[in-house]
């Protein structure tokens, strides 16, 4: 039995994880995933929203997430969540009150990112605010408009 490897292994491991935080600043993004998730305690719900940096930016394709409170026994947390969802909806160009997360899916906006550091998780990106981008325009005609489960064969703009 041989123990030789058919390749050489670097003597120093590559410590690049691919999950480095983005520097603080404003980023153009697509809303690329939306879902309502129950809290671990089971007594609330939050909107889990995935954003992908737009191709007009050097960080094209990088992802950031926002977890926005939708239901909670803490009324202040719910009020903050409503304000954040309203800001996101406006930034995405919606003119009607948002009643479903699908109303922001596959839309563009800008997000203000900051970097927060915690002892448990180290540095992480946090979305502080949402802003319109080119009027919060929707995807081009023919692009998918349904949620994350869309089975359309057409490539999404953030995947090109």
C-alpha positions in Angstrom: 0.0 0.0 0.0 1.4 3.4 -1.0 1.0 6.5 1.0 2.3 8.9 -1.7 0.0 11.6 -2.9 -0.4 12.3 -6.7 0.1 16.0 -6.0 2.0 18.4 -3.7 0.3 20.0 -0.8 1.3 23.5 0.1 3.2 23.6 3.4 1.1 26.5 4.6 -2.7 26.2 4.4 -4.8 28.7 2.5 -6.7 30.6 5.1 -8.9 32.4 2.6 -12.4 31.4 3.5 -14.2 33.5 0.8 -16.5 34.9 3.5 -14.6 38.1 4.3 -16.9 41.0 5.2 -17.4 43.7 2.6 -16.0 47.1 3.6 -18.5 49.6 5.0 -20.2 51.7 2.3 -23.1 51.8 -0.1 -23.6 48.9 -2.5 -26.0 48.4 -5.5 -27.8 45.1 -5.0 -30.5 42.8 -6.4 -32.9 41.2 -3.9 -32.1 37.5 -4.7 -34.0 35.6 -2.0 -36.9 36.2 0.3 -38.6 34.0 2.9 -40.4 34.2 6.2 -38.7 32.2 8.9 -40.0 31.2 12.4 -37.8 32.2 15.3 -36.0 29.4 17.2 -38.2 30.1 20.2 -41.3 29.7 17.9 -42.9 32.8 19.2 -42.2 35.1 16.3 -41.2 35.4 12.7 -38.6 37.3 10.6 -38.1 38.1 6.9 -34.8 36.5 5.7 -33.8 38.6 2.7 -30.7 37.8 0.6 -29.1 40.6 -1.5 -26.5 40.1 -4.2 -24.1 42.9 -5.2 -24.9 44.2 -8.7 -22.6 43.6 -11.6 -21.8 47.4 -11.8 -19.7 47.0 -8.7 -16.2 45.5 -8.1 -17.7 43.2 -5.4 -20.1 41.7 -8.0 -21.8 38.5 -6.9 -21.1 38.9 -3.2 -24.0 38.3 -0.9 -25.3 40.0 2.2 -28.4 39.2 4.3 -31.0 41.0 6.4 -33.2 39.4 9.0 -36.1 41.8 9.6 -38.6 41.2 12.4 -42.1 40.5 11.2 -43.8 39.1 14.4 -42.5 39.2 18.0 -43.9 39.7 21.5 -41.7 42.8 21.7 -43.8 45.6 20.0 -40.8 47.8 19.5 -39.0 45.1 17.5 -42.1 44.7 15.3 -42.2 48.5 14.8 -38.6 48.6 13.7 -39.2 45.7 11.4 -42.2 47.5 9.8 -40.1 50.6 9.3 -37.2 48.6 7.7 -39.6 46.7 5.4 -41.2 49.9 4.4 -37.9 51.5 3.6 -36.9 48.4 1.5 -40.2 48.4 -0.3 -39.8 52.1 -1.2 -36.2 51.6 -2.2 -37.3 48.9 -4.6 -39.8 51.2 -6.3 -43.0 49.9 -4.9 -45.8 52.4 -4.7 -48.4 50.2 -3.0 -48.2 49.0 0.7 -46.1 45.8 0.9 -48.2 42.8 1.8 -45.9 40.0 0.5 -42.1 39.7 0.3 -42.5 38.8 -3.4 -43.0 42.5 -4.0 -39.3 43.2 -3.4 -37.9 39.9 -4.9 -35.8 40.4 -8.1 -35.7 44.2 -7.6 -32.7 46.5 -7.3 -31.8 49.0 -4.6 -28.8 50.3 -2.7 -27.9 49.2 0.8 -25.7 50.9 3.4 -23.4 48.3 4.9 -21.5 48.7 8.2 -19.2 46.2 9.8 -20.1 45.0 13.3 -17.8 42.8 15.4 -18.9 40.4 18.1 -16.9 38.1 20.3 -18.9 35.1 19.2 -18.9 35.7 15.4 -16.1 38.2 14.7 -16.7 40.9 12.0 -20.0 40.7 10.1 -21.8 43.0 7.6 -25.0 44.6 8.8 -27.4 46.5 6.5 -28.2 49.8 8.1 -30.5 51.3 5.4 -32.0 50.9 2.0 -32.1 53.5 -0.8 -33.6 53.7 -4.3 -31.3 53.0 -7.3 -32.4 54.4 -10.6 -35.9 54.9 -9.2 -35.9 51.4 -7.7 -36.5 49.9 -11.1 -37.5 46.3 -11.6 -35.5 43.7 -13.6 -35.5 44.0 -17.4 -38.5 42.6 -19.3 -38.3 38.8 -19.6 -36.4 38.4 -16.3 -37.8 36.2 -13.6 -40.3 37.9 -11.3 -41.3 35.1 -8.9 -39.6 34.2 -5.7 -36.6 32.1 -4.8 -38.3 28.9 -6.1 -38.7 30.3 -9.7 -37.9 27.6 -12.2 -37.5 29.9 -15.1 -34.6 28.8 -17.4 -33.7 32.4 -18.2 -30.5 33.5 -16.3 -31.0 36.0 -13.6 -29.1 39.3 -14.1 -27.0 38.7 -11.0 -26.0 35.3 -12.4 -24.7 36.6 -15.7 
